[in-house]
């Protein structure tokens, strides 16, 4: 999994930066920062013998750090790559016919994302996101008549989104992003989950 992330980062870097002739811009170079926001998980789930479950969704806070590198071409097109690490507390629990419960809790998340966009003005950048995200979750199903299970695992999948970034002359910048991650399905005992997550985040960083 880590090899896949590193390979993806290399490809995005070559496509986003190597294909453009970079000119002097306030958005050129490396950067790092922190971000906070919220995450909303929408989970399709099923329990063996009972079929699908409804109402398994949850929201929570999210926060973490990011770092990346990018540049602007002579035509005003921005390309770059970014890595992030997040802490989350979103959890979802649903009752199973009043006889038990099924739950999913998100804990940590990290990934690599390509950013491609354009300058609206000298200090405003609008960009799209395309990347790969991995999240640590704890899933459980409990109740009489079920194969009770509880496990901590990592789910992963593609991430898409968009954002706006405002660069200051001092090197500091602010940004807002919205993204969606479509995770692969996982099974834990009698519980099978197929989750997706929408995140809205606001960040403050420094470009050097």
N, C-alpha and C positions, 0 to 999 in steps of 0.2 A: 504493500500500500504506500509506504514512504517512497519507494522507488518511482511509483506512478506519479506522485505529487512532484518530486524533483524533476522528472522528465517533462511533465506538463509545464512547470515553471520555465524550463529551458526553452521549450518551443514557443511559449508566449513571448518570452524575451526577444527571441530572434525575429518573430513575426511583428511584434509591436515596436521594436526599436531598430533592429537591423535593416528593416525595409524603408526607413525614413531617414532623410538627411536632417539632423537636428540643428535648429537655429537657437540663438539666445532667447530665452523666455523665462518668466518667473516660475513656470511649471517644470523647468528642466532640473534633473538631478535626483538624488536620493532624498528620502524623507521618512519620518516616523511620527507616531502620535498615539492618542488614546481615543476611545469612543464608547458611548453609552446609548442605550435605547431599549427596545422591547422586542420580544419574539412571540409569535403565535404559531402553535403547532396544530395541524389538522391531520388526524390519524385515522385511516381506514383500518379496522381491526376485526378479527374473527376468532372465535373460540371453538375448538373441535367439538362437534355434536350440537352446537347451538347456532351456528351460522355467524353472520356479521353483527357487529355491535355499532350502535349509534351514540353520538354524544361524547366520543372520546376526542377531546380537544382541550388545549390549555394555553395559557399565556404566562409570561413572566419577564423579568428584567434580564438584560444582557449587557455586558461590558467587557472591554479588553483593550489590547494594543494592536497596532499594525505598523508595517514598514514596507517600503517599496522603492522603485526607481522608474523614472519615465522621462519622456522628452517630447518636444513639439517640432514637427517637420516644418519646412519652409512654406508649406501650404496651410499651416495652422491646424494640422491633425495631430492629436495627442495619442501616444501609445506607451504602455508601461505594464509592469507586473507588480503584484503586491501579495504579501503573506499576512495572516492575522491569527490571533489566538484569543479566544473568548471564554468567559465564564457565564453560564446560564442557570436559571432556576425555574424554568417552565416545567409544569407537571400536569398530567391529566389522569383522572381516575374515573371509572364508570362501574356501576353495579351490574352484576350478571344475574338477572332474574331474581334479585333479592337473596341469592344464595352465596354470593362471592363477589370479588372485585377484580378488575384488571386495570393496571396502571402503567404509565410511562413517564419517566422523569429525565429531562435533559440536564447535563452537568457541564461538560466542557466541549469546545468546538475549535477547530483550526482548519486552515485551508490555504489555497493559492488561487489568485484571481488575476485575469488579464483585464486591463482597462483601456478602452479605445473611445476617443471622443474628439471634441472640437472646441475652440475658443469662441465664446460669445462676445467677449471683450478682452482687453489685455490682462485682466485679473479674474475673469470668470470662466470656468471650464465646466462643460456638460459632457458626461461620459456614460458609456454602457459597461456592464460587468459580465464576464463569462469565466467561470472557474470551477473549482472542485472543493467541496467542503466535507469534513469528517467530524462527527459529533459523538461523544460518549453519552450513552443513555443507560438507565436502569429500568428494566421491564419486569413486571410480575403479574401472576395470576394466582388467586387464592380462593379456596372455597371447597366445600364437600362435593365429591363427585368429579373433581378435576385433577389433572396431573399438575399439582402446584409447582410453580417455577419462579425463580427470581435470579436474574443475572444482569451483570454489567457488561455491555458490549459497545462496539463502535459501529455506527451506521454512516454511510457516505453516499454522495451523489452529486450531480451537476448543479451549479449555482448560476443564476442569471439575475440581472438587476440594472439599476441606473442611479446616477447621483449627480450632484452639483457641488463644485468646489470653488471657494473664493480665496484668492491668494493676496496676502498683504505684503507691502514693501519690506517689512521687517523680517520676512522669512516665515512668519506664522501664517497658517491658513485654517479655514473652517469649512466643513462640508456636511452634507446630508445624503443618506443613501437609503434605498429600499431594495430588497432582494428576496428571491425565493429559491429554496433548495429542495429538490425532489430526491428524497432518499430511497435507497433500495429496501425491499421488504426483508424482514427478519422474523424468525420463529423462536419462541421460548416456551417449552412445554406445550400446553394446549393453546397458547396465545400466539397469534401471528399478526404483525403490525406492518403497515405500509404508510410511513409518515412523510409529511412535507412541512416546511417551516418558512414563514414569512418574517423577515426582520426589518425593522426601521431603526436606523442608527444615526447619531450625530457625533461628529468627531472634531477634535482640535489637534493640529500637528505642526511640525516645523520642517521646512525644506532647507537642506544645506548643500 
